[in-house]
Amino acid sequence: MKKRIRLDFLGTGAADWAGPAPDGEYRRFTSTLVDKTILLDFTQTAMDNLEKTGAQVGHVLFTHSHEDHYDPKALCALQQARAQRGLVPLKIYAEASWAGEIHCPGAEIAGVSVGEAFSVEDYRVTPLPANHSTRRDGEQPLYYLFEHESGLNWLYATDGAWLMNPVMKALRKSPVSALVIDATIGDGHGGDGRIFEHNSMPMLRIMAETLVKTQMLLPGGKIYLTHLARSLYGNRAQVEAALSDPFALANDGETAWIE
């Protein structure tokens, strides 16, 4: 059977989403579920969307330790639920400099490092450096390149600004059919200093042009925009009206397929 990758966007917002906007629009903190078994980042805000999927999460990969991506209580709730069902322990992956700080009784904790691939389900996953920072000394925030033996590869790239040189080299070697990427800053915010650790839409358009031209993003591939700041965009309809291929907007509670 041909491989299809299922992405459930549990949350697609940046840290300034404290709750629904006056018009009812709401983006939970950014979290993505892969094939209903692998979580990328997780907080309590995304719990309701996770429960709707009926997922049996066996692995959680953290990009970095910021509170809008890493929630210890929500994480341990996942492990407790697995233990109650008699399932094997949850496997948790985080960058090696802070993985030892994760305490979740019964779970297995793995420290990972840039460039050192590991296996998760039927994927080869390679941590890559993100241009981002935290308050923890020595922490390197991560992107994750997912490779499958079928040749269907994709990149998870939030939080961070631009795609650093090691990421470019990895994509030249393993072109992708999709990226899920940081899009914190919308159009019309020139001079915003957050461009040094988050992407803006003008930056993303420049990168997309090159990714397509060089076929680091394969023909027909998509770039899913996530981690949108509440204060730096209009509403969903306005954002979508301004997008064209290869961009697609990730929205809370929606599913995308990579194939």
Backbone as numpy.savetxt, mean C-alpha at the origin, in Angstrom:
# Nx Ny Nz CAx CAy CAz Cx Cy Cz
-5.03 -22.58 -14.34 -5.87 -21.38 -14.34 -4.99 -20.13 -14.34
-5.36 -19.17 -15.15 -4.60 -17.93 -15.24 -4.65 -17.18 -13.92
-3.52 -16.65 -13.49 -3.44 -15.91 -12.25 -4.19 -14.58 -12.36
-5.00 -14.28 -11.37 -5.64 -12.98 -11.22 -5.35 -12.50 -9.80
-4.99 -11.26 -9.65 -4.68 -10.71 -8.34 -5.84 -9.82 -7.90
-6.37 -10.10 -6.74 -7.47 -9.31 -6.20 -6.93 -8.31 -5.17
-7.26 -7.05 -5.36 -6.92 -6.00 -4.41 -8.21 -5.41 -3.85
-8.37 -5.47 -2.54 -9.48 -4.81 -1.87 -8.93 -3.59 -1.15
-9.40 -2.42 -1.53 -8.94 -1.19 -0.91 -9.76 -0.94 0.36
-9.18 -1.29 1.49 -9.88 -1.14 2.77 -9.89 0.31 3.22
-8.82 1.02 2.90 -8.72 2.44 3.21 -7.80 3.10 2.22
-8.07 4.36 1.87 -7.30 5.03 0.82 -6.95 6.47 1.20
-7.02 6.79 2.48 -6.80 8.16 2.91 -5.49 8.36 3.66
-5.06 9.61 3.70 -3.89 10.00 4.47 -4.29 10.26 5.92
-3.31 10.71 6.73 -3.52 10.81 8.17 -4.49 11.91 8.58
-4.86 12.82 7.67 -5.76 13.91 8.06 -7.23 13.54 7.94
-7.53 12.28 7.62 -8.92 11.83 7.60 -9.31 11.34 9.00
-9.89 12.24 9.80 -10.30 11.89 11.16 -11.72 11.35 11.20
-12.43 11.44 10.08 -13.81 10.98 10.01 -14.41 11.44 8.70
-15.69 11.15 8.47 -16.33 11.55 7.22 -16.35 13.05 7.01
-16.26 13.45 5.74 -16.41 14.86 5.37 -17.88 15.25 5.48
-18.18 16.56 5.46 -19.58 17.01 5.56 -20.50 16.40 4.51
-19.96 16.10 3.32 -20.80 15.50 2.27 -20.91 13.98 2.39
-20.31 13.42 3.45 -20.39 11.98 3.68 -19.23 11.18 3.13
-18.40 11.79 2.28 -17.25 11.06 1.75 -16.28 10.73 2.87
-15.72 9.54 2.81 -14.82 9.10 3.88 -13.74 8.20 3.30
-12.51 8.52 3.64 -11.37 7.67 3.30 -10.69 7.25 4.61
-10.76 5.96 4.88 -10.09 5.44 6.07 -8.58 5.47 5.85
-7.83 5.25 6.91 -6.38 5.20 6.77 -6.00 4.10 5.78
-4.95 4.34 5.00 -4.62 3.48 3.87 -4.25 2.06 4.28
-4.95 1.11 3.69 -4.72 -0.31 3.92 -5.26 -1.07 2.72
-4.54 -2.09 2.27 -4.94 -2.86 1.09 -4.86 -4.35 1.39
-5.88 -5.09 0.98 -5.95 -6.53 1.15 -5.67 -7.20 -0.19
-4.76 -8.18 -0.19 -4.34 -8.86 -1.41 -4.84 -10.30 -1.38
-5.60 -10.67 -2.40 -6.09 -12.04 -2.54 -6.79 -12.56 -1.29
-7.35 -11.67 -0.51 -8.10 -11.99 0.70 -7.28 -12.73 1.75
-5.94 -12.67 1.63 -5.08 -13.36 2.60 -3.94 -12.49 3.12
-3.56 -11.46 2.38 -2.38 -10.65 2.73 -2.81 -9.21 2.95
-2.45 -8.65 4.10 -2.76 -7.25 4.39 -1.50 -6.41 4.25
-1.66 -5.25 3.63 -0.61 -4.25 3.58 -1.05 -3.08 4.45
-0.39 -2.94 5.61 -0.75 -1.96 6.62 -2.15 -2.22 7.14
-2.40 -1.80 8.40 -3.73 -2.05 8.96 -3.94 -1.23 10.22
-5.12 -0.60 10.29 -5.55 0.10 11.50 -7.02 -0.21 11.76
-7.49 0.21 12.92 -8.88 -0.04 13.29 -9.85 0.60 12.31
-9.46 1.71 11.67 -10.39 2.38 10.77 -10.80 1.50 9.60
-9.95 0.54 9.24 -10.24 -0.32 8.09 -10.91 -1.63 8.47
-11.17 -1.82 9.77 -11.71 -3.10 10.23 -13.06 -3.42 9.59
-13.93 -2.43 9.46 -15.26 -2.71 8.92 -15.19 -3.20 7.48
-14.33 -2.58 6.68 -14.19 -3.03 5.29 -13.54 -4.40 5.20
-12.61 -4.69 6.10 -12.01 -6.03 6.12 -13.06 -7.08 6.43
-13.90 -6.83 7.41 -14.92 -7.81 7.79 -15.90 -8.07 6.66
-16.18 -7.07 5.85 -17.10 -7.23 4.72 -16.55 -8.20 3.67
-15.22 -8.31 3.57 -14.63 -9.18 2.56 -14.70 -10.66 2.95
-14.89 -10.94 4.23 -14.86 -12.33 4.69 -13.48 -12.95 4.61
-12.45 -12.12 4.65 -11.07 -12.59 4.44 -10.56 -13.42 5.61
-9.65 -14.34 5.29 -8.89 -15.08 6.29 -7.44 -14.60 6.18
-7.12 -13.53 6.85 -5.80 -12.91 6.72 -4.75 -13.74 7.45
-3.72 -14.15 6.72 -2.64 -14.91 7.32 -1.34 -14.16 7.42
-1.24 -13.03 6.69 0.01 -12.27 6.64 -0.30 -10.78 6.67
0.51 -10.03 7.42 0.40 -8.57 7.43 1.78 -7.99 7.19
1.90 -7.18 6.14 3.16 -6.52 5.79 3.01 -5.03 6.09
3.92 -4.49 6.90 3.88 -3.07 7.21 4.91 -2.31 6.39
4.47 -1.16 5.87 5.38 -0.31 5.12 6.24 0.54 6.04
5.64 0.98 7.17 6.38 1.79 8.14 5.53 1.90 9.40
6.07 2.59 10.41 5.47 2.54 11.74 4.55 3.70 12.08
4.26 4.60 11.16 3.34 5.69 11.46 1.98 5.15 11.90
1.33 5.87 12.82 0.10 5.39 13.44 -1.05 5.21 12.46
-1.03 5.92 11.34 -2.10 5.73 10.36 -1.84 4.53 9.45
-0.77 3.78 9.74 -0.48 2.55 8.99 -0.33 1.34 9.90
0.12 1.59 11.12 0.40 0.50 12.07 -0.38 0.75 13.36
-1.31 -0.15 13.67 -2.14 -0.06 14.86 -2.01 -1.36 15.64
-1.24 -1.38 16.74 -1.00 -2.64 17.47 -2.28 -3.32 17.94
-3.25 -2.55 18.41 -4.48 -3.16 18.91 -5.25 -3.86 17.80
-5.35 -3.21 16.65 -6.05 -3.83 15.52 -5.31 -5.08 15.06
-3.99 -5.01 15.05 -3.17 -6.15 14.63 -3.39 -7.34 15.55
-3.34 -7.10 16.85 -3.50 -8.20 17.80 -4.91 -8.78 17.75
-5.90 -7.95 17.40 -7.26 -8.46 17.25 -7.32 -9.50 16.13
-6.55 -9.27 15.06 -6.50 -10.26 13.96 -5.92 -11.57 14.45
-4.84 -11.50 15.23 -4.22 -12.71 15.74 -5.14 -13.44 16.71
-5.82 -12.71 17.57 -6.73 -13.34 18.52 -7.86 -14.06 17.80
-8.37 -13.45 16.73 -9.44 -14.08 15.95 -8.95 -15.37 15.31
-7.70 -15.37 14.82 -7.15 -16.60 14.22 -7.00 -17.68 15.28
-6.52 -17.31 16.45 -6.33 -18.29 17.52 -7.66 -18.90 17.94
-8.70 -18.09 18.02 -10.02 -18.60 18.40 -10.57 -19.59 17.39
-10.16 -19.43 16.12 -10.63 -20.35 15.08 -9.69 -21.54 14.89
-8.63 -21.60 15.69 -7.69 -22.71 15.61 -6.79 -22.66 14.39
-6.58 -21.46 13.83 -5.75 -21.31 12.64 -4.29 -21.11 13.02
-3.40 -21.32 12.06 -1.98 -21.11 12.32 -1.74 -19.64 12.63
-0.68 -19.32 13.36 -0.44 -17.94 13.79 -0.32 -16.97 12.62
-0.74 -15.76 12.89 -0.56 -14.66 11.95 0.93 -14.40 11.76
1.35 -14.16 10.52 2.75 -13.83 10.24 2.83 -12.33 9.94
3.65 -11.63 10.69 3.76 -10.17 10.60 5.16 -9.81 10.12
5.22 -8.93 9.12 6.50 -8.52 8.54 6.64 -7.00 8.70
7.81 -6.58 9.17 8.09 -5.15 9.30 9.59 -4.95 9.13
9.96 -3.73 8.81 11.38 -3.42 8.60 12.17 -3.76 9.86
13.35 -4.35 9.67 14.08 -4.99 10.76 14.40 -4.07 11.93
14.55 -2.76 11.68 14.94 -1.86 12.76 13.86 -1.69 13.82
12.59 -2.00 13.48 11.54 -1.83 14.49 10.64 -3.06 14.65
10.88 -4.11 13.88 10.03 -5.30 13.99 10.03 -5.87 15.41
11.14 -5.73 16.11 11.24 -6.25 17.48 10.35 -5.53 18.47
9.81 -4.38 18.09 8.91 -3.62 18.96 7.47 -4.10 18.87
7.18 -4.97 17.91 5.82 -5.48 17.73 5.60 -6.64 18.69
4.61 -6.49 19.55 4.29 -7.53 20.53 2.84 -7.92 20.35
2.64 -9.12 19.85 1.29 -9.62 19.56 1.29 -11.11 19.91
0.85 -11.47 21.12 0.96 -12.85 21.60 0.44 -13.88 20.60
1.31 -14.84 20.31 0.95 -15.92 19.40 1.35 -15.70 17.96
1.54 -14.45 17.56 1.90 -14.14 16.17 3.39 -14.36 15.95
3.74 -14.59 14.69 5.15 -14.70 14.30 5.59 -13.39 13.68
6.69 -12.85 14.17 7.19 -11.55 13.71 8.46 -11.77 12.90
8.53 -11.17 11.71 9.71 -11.29 10.86 10.23 -9.90 10.52
11.50 -9.68 10.78 12.14 -8.44 10.37 12.64 -8.57 8.94
12.33 -7.60 8.09 12.74 -7.66 6.68 13.60 -6.45 6.36
14.38 -6.57 5.29 15.32 -5.52 4.91 15.27 -5.26 3.42
15.66 -4.06 3.04 15.67 -3.66 1.63 16.48 -4.65 0.80
15.87 -5.10 -0.28 16.55 -5.96 -1.24 16.57 -7.43 -0.89
16.10 -7.80 0.30 16.12 -9.20 0.71 14.73 -9.81 0.55
14.55 -10.55 -0.54 13.24 -11.10 -0.89 12.83 -12.22 0.06
11.52 -12.39 0.21 10.97 -13.47 1.02 9.68 -13.94 0.36
9.18 -15.09 0.78 7.99 -15.67 0.17 6.76 -15.43 1.04
5.67 -15.03 0.40 4.38 -14.89 1.07 3.34 -15.51 0.14
2.65 -16.56 0.63 1.73 -17.30 -0.22 2.47 -17.70 -1.52
1.94 -17.34 -2.71 2.61 -17.72 -3.95 3.37 -16.56 -4.59
3.76 -15.59 -3.75 4.51 -14.44 -4.24 5.95 -14.44 -3.72
6.82 -13.89 -4.52 8.15 -13.49 -4.08 8.05 -11.99 -3.81
8.31 -11.58 -2.58 8.13 -10.18 -2.18 9.49 -9.58 -1.86
9.77 -8.45 -2.50 11.05 -7.76 -2.27 10.79 -6.39 -1.66
11.29 -6.12 -0.45 11.19 -4.79 0.13 12.12 -3.83 -0.63
11.61 -2.64 -0.93 12.37 -1.62 -1.63 12.29 -0.31 -0.85
13.28 0.58 -0.99 13.30 1.79 -0.16 12.29 2.83 -0.61
11.59 3.41 0.36 10.67 4.51 0.11 11.31 5.81 0.60
11.06 6.89 -0.13 11.56 8.20 0.28 10.57 8.80 1.28
10.71 8.37 2.52 9.80 8.75 3.59 10.58 8.63 4.90
10.03 9.12 6.00 10.75 9.03 7.26 9.77 8.92 8.42
10.27 8.41 9.54 9.50 8.33 10.78 10.37 8.85 11.91
9.81 8.86 13.12 10.56 9.33 14.28 11.51 8.27 14.84
11.37 7.04 14.38 12.25 5.98 14.88 13.62 6.09 14.23
14.65 6.14 15.05 16.02 6.22 14.53 16.34 4.98 13.71
16.82 5.19 12.50 17.27 4.07 11.69 16.20 3.37 10.90
14.92 3.75 11.06 13.88 3.05 10.30 13.90 3.46 8.83
13.84 2.47 7.95 13.73 2.70 6.51 12.32 2.29 6.07
11.43 3.24 5.79 10.13 2.88 5.24 10.28 2.10 3.94
9.29 1.26 3.68 9.41 0.29 2.58 8.28 0.38 1.58
8.61 0.05 0.33 7.65 -0.37 -0.67 7.80 -1.88 -0.80
6.83 -2.53 -1.45 6.92 -3.97 -1.66 6.64 -4.30 -3.12
7.59 -5.01 -3.74 7.41 -5.53 -5.09 6.95 -6.97 -4.99
5.77 -7.25 -5.55 5.21 -8.59 -5.57 5.46 -9.21 -6.94
6.13 -10.36 -6.96 6.39 -11.08 -8.20 5.76 -12.46 -8.13
5.19 -12.88 -9.26 4.55 -14.19 -9.34 5.17 -14.97 -10.49
5.22 -16.27 -10.36 5.86 -17.09 -11.39 5.17 -16.96 -12.74
3.94 -16.51 -12.75 3.22 -16.29 -14.00 3.72 -15.07 -14.76
4.55 -14.25 -14.09 5.00 -13.00 -14.69 4.11 -11.82 -14.36
3.07 -12.06 -13.59 2.16 -11.00 -13.18 2.71 -10.37 -11.90
3.31 -9.19 -12.07 3.98 -8.51 -10.97 3.30 -7.17 -10.70
3.46 -6.67 -9.46 2.91 -5.36 -9.14 3.66 -4.77 -7.95
3.54 -3.45 -7.82 4.29 -2.72 -6.80 3.35 -1.97 -5.88
3.58 -2.10 -4.57 2.86 -1.32 -3.57 3.81 -0.24 -3.08
3.43 1.03 -3.26 4.38 2.13 -3.08 3.77 3.31 -2.34
3.50 3.13 -1.08 3.08 4.22 -0.20 3.57 3.90 1.21
3.98 4.88 1.97 4.11 6.31 1.70 5.49 6.59 1.10
5.59 7.68 0.34 6.88 8.05 -0.19 6.75 9.02 -1.34
7.89 9.61 -1.71 7.94 10.58 -2.81 8.85 10.06 -3.91
8.41 10.19 -5.15 9.13 9.68 -6.32 9.36 8.19 -6.17
9.98 7.59 -7.14 10.44 6.21 -7.07 11.95 6.28 -7.11
12.58 5.88 -6.03 14.03 6.00 -5.91 14.73 5.06 -6.88
16.03 5.31 -7.09 16.80 4.57 -8.08 16.74 3.05 -7.88
16.84 2.52 -6.65 16.74 1.06 -6.50 15.38 0.52 -6.94
14.33 1.33 -6.80 13.00 0.90 -7.24 12.97 0.84 -8.77
13.51 1.87 -9.40 13.58 1.89 -10.86 14.34 0.66 -11.38
15.45 0.33 -10.77 16.23 -0.83 -11.20 15.43 -2.12 -11.05
14.67 -2.21 -9.97 13.85 -3.41 -9.76 12.76 -3.52 -10.82
12.16 -2.39 -11.19 11.10 -2.41 -12.19 11.63 -2.67 -13.60
12.85 -2.26 -13.86 13.45 -2.59 -15.16 13.66 -4.10 -15.28
14.01 -4.72 -14.18 14.23 -6.16 -14.16 12.91 -6.93 -14.14
11.93 -6.40 -13.41 10.64 -7.07 -13.27 9.53 -6.06 -13.52
9.20 -5.81 -14.80 8.12 -4.87 -15.11 6.81 -5.30 -14.45
5.97 -4.31 -14.17 4.75 -4.58 -13.42 3.50 -4.31 -14.25
2.43 -4.97 -13.86 1.12 -4.74 -14.49 0.30 -3.71 -13.73
0.77 -3.34 -12.54 0.05 -2.33 -11.75 0.96 -1.78 -10.67
0.67 -0.54 -10.30 1.25 0.08 -9.12 0.10 0.60 -8.26
0.22 0.45 -6.97 -0.65 1.14 -6.01 0.27 2.13 -5.32
0.01 3.43 -5.52 1.04 4.41 -5.21 0.52 5.60 -4.41
1.39 6.15 -3.60 1.11 7.35 -2.81 0.72 8.51 -3.72
-0.44 9.12 -3.40 -0.91 10.29 -4.15 -1.43 11.33 -3.16
-0.65 11.59 -2.13 -1.09 12.43 -1.03 -1.55 13.82 -1.47
-0.83 14.42 -2.43 -1.03 15.83 -2.78 -1.67 15.96 -4.15
-2.77 16.68 -4.23 -3.45 16.88 -5.50 -2.84 18.00 -6.32
-3.54 18.40 -7.36 -3.11 19.52 -8.19 -3.33 20.85 -7.46
-2.56 21.85 -7.87 -2.78 23.19 -7.35 -2.18 23.46 -5.99
-1.19 22.67 -5.61 -0.56 22.87 -4.29 0.95 23.04 -4.44
1.36 23.82 -5.44 2.78 24.08 -5.63 3.38 24.73 -4.39
4.59 24.35 -4.07 5.26 24.90 -2.90 5.00 24.14 -1.62
4.23 23.07 -1.68 3.95 22.27 -0.49 5.16 21.39 -0.17
5.73 21.58 1.00 6.95 20.87 1.38 6.79 19.38 1.54
5.56 18.90 1.54 5.36 17.46 1.67 5.81 16.68 0.45
6.14 17.39 -0.65 6.64 16.67 -1.83 7.96 15.96 -1.56
8.63 16.29 -0.45 9.90 15.62 -0.15 9.70 14.28 0.54
8.44 13.91 0.84 8.18 12.56 1.36 6.84 12.00 0.92
6.13 12.74 0.03 4.88 12.26 -0.54 4.78 12.72 -1.98
4.03 11.99 -2.79 3.84 12.37 -4.19 2.73 13.40 -4.35
2.89 14.26 -5.36 1.82 15.13 -5.82 1.38 14.63 -7.19
0.22 15.08 -7.65 -0.24 14.66 -8.97 0.70 15.10 -10.09
1.26 16.31 -10.06 2.24 16.64 -11.12 3.43 15.68 -11.13
3.92 15.28 -9.95 5.02 14.32 -9.89 4.61 12.98 -10.47
3.42 12.55 -10.15 2.94 11.25 -10.62 2.80 11.21 -12.13
2.36 12.31 -12.72 2.24 12.35 -14.19 3.60 12.22 -14.85
4.60 12.86 -14.29 5.96 12.75 -14.85 6.44 11.30 -14.77
6.26 10.69 -13.61 6.70 9.31 -13.45 5.92 8.36 -14.36
4.62 8.57 -14.45 3.80 7.69 -15.27 4.23 7.72 -16.73
4.55 8.89 -17.25 4.99 9.01 -18.64 6.21 8.14 -18.90
7.16 8.18 -17.97 8.38 7.38 -18.14 8.12 5.90 -17.92
7.31 5.56 -16.91 6.99 4.15 -16.66 6.35 3.50 -17.87
5.45 4.23 -18.53 4.78 3.70 -19.72 5.75 3.62 -20.90
6.50 4.69 -21.12 7.40 4.74 -22.28 8.46 3.66 -22.22
8.97 3.39 -21.02 10.03 2.39 -20.86 9.48 0.99 -20.63
8.17 0.87 -20.53 7.47 -0.40 -20.26 7.89 -1.02 -18.93
8.30 -0.18 -17.98 8.39 -0.66 -16.61 6.97 -0.92 -16.10
6.01 -0.14 -16.61 4.59 -0.45 -16.47 4.17 -1.05 -17.80
3.74 -2.30 -17.77 3.43 -3.02 -19.00 2.20 -2.44 -19.69
2.09 -2.64 -21.01 0.95 -2.12 -21.76 -0.38 -2.54 -21.13
-1.26 -1.56 -20.98 -2.55 -1.83 -20.36 -2.53 -1.79 -18.85
-1.34 -1.56 -18.27 -1.21 -1.54 -16.82 -1.87 -0.31 -16.20
-2.13 -0.40 -14.90 -2.81 0.67 -14.18 -1.95 1.20 -13.03
-2.14 2.48 -12.74 -1.54 3.10 -11.56 -2.69 3.53 -10.66
-2.85 2.81 -9.55 -3.93 3.11 -8.61 -3.46 4.13 -7.58
-4.20 5.21 -7.45 -3.83 6.29 -6.55 -4.46 6.07 -5.18
-3.64 6.10 -4.14 -4.12 5.92 -2.79 -3.44 6.92 -1.86
-3.83 6.91 -0.58 -3.28 7.81 0.43 -3.54 9.27 0.08
-4.76 9.59 -0.29 -5.13 10.96 -0.64 -5.41 11.76 0.63
-4.82 12.95 0.71 -5.07 13.83 1.85 -6.42 14.52 1.70
-7.17 14.54 2.77 -8.49 15.17 2.76 -8.39 16.64 2.39
-7.35 17.32 2.89 -7.22 18.77 2.72 -6.60 19.17 1.39
-6.19 18.19 0.57 -5.43 18.51 -0.64 -6.12 18.04 -1.93
-7.40 17.67 -1.82 -8.18 17.22 -2.98 -9.62 17.73 -2.86
-10.29 17.75 -4.00 -11.74 17.94 -3.99 -12.41 16.62 -3.66
-13.69 16.50 -4.00 -14.39 15.25 -3.72 -14.05 14.20 -4.78
-14.57 13.00 -4.57 -14.25 11.88 -5.44 -14.57 12.18 -6.90
-15.73 12.74 -7.16 -16.13 13.01 -8.54 -15.16 13.97 -9.21
-14.71 14.97 -8.48 -13.77 15.93 -9.04 -12.42 15.27 -9.33
-11.98 14.41 -8.45 -10.69 13.73 -8.65 -10.77 12.83 -9.88
-11.81 12.03 -9.95 -11.94 11.08 -11.06 -12.07 11.80 -12.41
-12.73 12.94 -12.42 -12.91 13.68 -13.67 -11.59 14.18 -14.23
-10.59 14.34 -13.38 -9.30 14.87 -13.81 -8.30 13.79 -14.20
-8.69 12.52 -14.08 -7.76 11.42 -14.34 -7.93 10.85 -15.74
-6.84 10.36 -16.28 -6.85 9.63 -17.55 -5.87 8.48 -17.43
-5.94 7.53 -18.37 -5.02 6.38 -18.34 -3.58 6.83 -18.28
-2.76 6.12 -17.49 -3.03 4.84 -16.83 -3.55 4.96 -15.40
-3.99 6.17 -15.00 -4.39 6.37 -13.62 -5.80 5.85 -13.34
-5.98 5.34 -12.14 -7.28 4.96 -11.63 -7.30 5.31 -10.15
-8.44 5.76 -9.66 -8.56 6.16 -8.27 -8.95 4.96 -7.41
-8.16 4.71 -6.38 -8.54 3.69 -5.39 -9.53 4.32 -4.42
-10.60 3.59 -4.13 -11.64 4.08 -3.23 -11.96 3.04 -2.18
-12.28 3.51 -0.98 -12.58 2.62 0.13 -13.69 1.63 -0.24
-13.45 0.36 0.10 -14.47 -0.66 -0.08 -14.58 -1.21 -1.48
-13.73 -0.73 -2.40 -13.80 -1.20 -3.77 -12.71 -2.24 -4.06
-12.95 -3.05 -5.08 -12.04 -4.12 -5.47 -11.48 -3.85 -6.86
-10.19 -4.09 -7.03 -9.55 -4.02 -8.35 -8.91 -5.37 -8.64
-8.85 -5.70 -9.91 -8.22 -6.95 -10.35 -7.03 -6.64 -11.24
-5.92 -7.30 -10.97 -4.75 -7.22 -11.84 -4.67 -8.54 -12.59
-4.66 -8.44 -13.94 -4.63 -9.69 -14.72 -3.97 -9.44 -16.08
